[in-house]
Amino acid sequence: MVSDLSALMACERFLDDHCLLVEPACGAGLAAAYENAPELENFSNILVVVCGGATSTINQLRELRKANP
């Protein structure tokens, strides 16, 4: 489990890293990977399926971040 804020921050980080904008639901999986979740520590290869984003804008993500301090 990750917080809404972690998911939103992961979306922005993924945008910075890969120039791809994804939706917050996708950000949840990314947050676990970016934050080195303890549940993943026994694995050497991690796959995160990145999909979605067609309906998201960076402004929407930033507004959601403001609402989730």
Secondary structure, 3 states (H helix, E strand, C coil): CCCHHHHHHHHHHHHHHHCCCCCHHHHHHHHHHHCCCHHHCCCCCCCCCCCCCCCCCHHHHHHHHHHCC
